[in-house]
Amino acid sequence: MSKHCLMVGAGLSGAVIGRMLAEAGHRITVVDARAHVGGNCHTERDAKSGVMVHVYGPHIFHTDDAEVWDYVNRFAAFRPYRNRVKTTSQGAVYSLPVNLHTINQFFGQTLRPDEARVFLEGKADTSIADPQTFEEQALRFVGPELYEAFFKGYTIKQWGCQPSELPASILKRLPVRFNYDDNYFFHKFQGMPEEGYTAMIAKILDHANIEVKLDTPVSRDVAQDYDHVFYSGPIDGWFGYSLGRLGYRTLDFERFDYQGDYQGCAVMNYGDVEVPYTRITEHKHFAPWESHEGSVLYKEVSRACGPDDIPYYPIRQVAEKSMLADYVALAGQETNVTFVGRLGTYRYLDMDVTIREALDAGRAFLKAAQEGSAMPAFTVAPL
Ligand SMILES: Cc1cc2nc3c(=O)[nH]c(=O)nc-3n(C[C@H](O)[C@H](O)[C@H](O)COP(=O)(O)OP(=O)(O)OC[C@H]3O[C@@H](n4cnc5c(N)ncnc54)[C@H](O)[C@@H]3O)c2cc1C
């Protein structure tokens, strides 16, 4: 029997789940508080320069998941794109992630891979047997010089605290390469949608059984009007922040324009703590197949998220996880709501993981509907 479902959020989570249910014959309403679809992946052409701007920060699509890759290619033409990031640190420009070029340039050496491994082992602080903090982890594996230049200042600016206060898990595998590969991601599939993410998500939402309402913030009481709700907004927001606010970092993007090519690459990090921003992105380099004289740039500054700011990165330290556990318990008492996506589950999720989880959530709903069983509050445990 056809059901009427509400998707709160027209980002990837709401769009992908909504599309699957619509194709199975259900009636779908998608609402978003914002004036556009696409959620945080939203892209928009700048009227003056024609540059495709990644409005909520740069988004590069990368995945090992063949089903997800096939899925996005159904709705957008993808162009090849390699994310090659540079960093300005202590008065010089280096290549990231730290690779053989970075090491040789930084230490004024001409080391081959095996020599570089031995060289870095000589720098590492082997007295740290079981690294507990981000700082110990970095010192244990790359030593003080590379830590200071490439990890310390950036991390302080990004997280607003000392690396010695952050868990080692943030730096689980130190991204150091003993070759000249400067492709930022390891994944098999990588690319950019030719016409941006918003066009792709609009196409996912383009189905006869889907109705989209923009500029429509909703709250918990709407749930009674629908057979089921998939909620991709902040989990604490659904409950009116009754147990407090989960901590996030937000980002300020200071836009500036330029005639020509400002920095010669899409992303330039700034490792020094004295520079207030973490990176500058030059959006036209995300679409190297296009040609624009004008340029749009974002200086990115990270800070604590206030009640009126956009939540970007969940903090997920001990205090936040404890509050999250209480919200998860409340969510478990809802009868027709499933919490999905980066905000609904309070996790950092790349786009491919978001799509994977949305496909799985959609399938779980179709199975439950067929069997007449209840749909759980979560299809992925947030804790
Ligand atoms: C700075 C930054 C850079 C990133 N870069 C990459 C990258 O390079 N590659 C990558 O794979 N991933 C990247 N990501 C991750 C990517 O943004 C997410 O995977 C994706 O946005 C998750 O989609 P979502 O639908 O779960 O959430 P969102 O995109 O946040 O969508 C949720 C939507 O719900 C709406 N909403 C919330 N509450 C309500 C309400 N009460 N009523 C109505 N509407 C509501 C919001 O307005 C929003 O549009 C990045 C994330 C950040 C923060």
The ligand as a Gaussian input file, in Angstrom:
#p B3LYP/6-31G(d) Opt

LIG

0 1
 C       33.112000      21.974000       5.013000
 C       32.686000      20.629000       4.501000
 C       33.309000      20.100000       3.395000
 C       32.926000      18.864000       2.917000
 N       33.595000      18.354000       1.841000
 C       33.270000      17.125000       1.387000
 C       34.004000      16.553000       0.309000
 O       34.941000      17.151000      -0.235000
 N       33.655000      15.316000      -0.117000
 C       32.624000      14.600000       0.470000
 O       32.358000      13.463000       0.052000
 N       31.906000      15.142000       1.484000
 C       32.200000      16.374000       1.951000
 N       31.473000      16.919000       2.990000
 C       30.317000      16.175000       3.534000
 C       28.958000      16.522000       2.869000
 O       28.670000      17.893000       3.029000
 C       27.870000      15.640000       3.499000
 O       28.150000      14.290000       3.216000
 C       26.451000      15.917000       3.022000
 O       26.141000      17.286000       3.051000
 C       25.451000      15.177000       3.894000
 O       24.149000      15.320000       3.388000
 P       22.882000      15.308000       4.344000
 O       21.709000      15.278000       3.445000
 O       23.000000      14.234000       5.362000
 O       22.966000      16.676000       5.167000
 P       22.848000      18.195000       4.709000
 O       23.518000      18.400000       3.405000
 O       23.298000      19.004000       5.862000
 O       21.276000      18.410000       4.492000
 C       20.377000      18.564000       5.553000
 C       19.309000      19.566000       5.141000
 O       18.273000      19.564000       6.119000
 C       17.749000      20.858000       6.227000
 N       17.059000      20.954000       7.511000
 C       17.599000      20.758000       8.738000
 N       16.672000      20.907000       9.702000
 C       15.505000      21.201000       9.060000
 C       14.176000      21.450000       9.527000
 N       13.849000      21.409000      10.815000
 N       13.219000      21.734000       8.609000
 C       13.495000      21.757000       7.284000
 N       14.763000      21.522000       6.794000
 C       15.737000      21.235000       7.671000
 C       18.958000      21.741000       6.103000
 O       18.584000      23.044000       5.683000
 C       19.809000      21.003000       5.070000
 O       19.611000      21.523000       3.779000
 C       31.878000      18.134000       3.521000
 C       31.242000      18.669000       4.658000
 C       31.675000      19.889000       5.154000
 C       31.027000      20.388000       6.413000

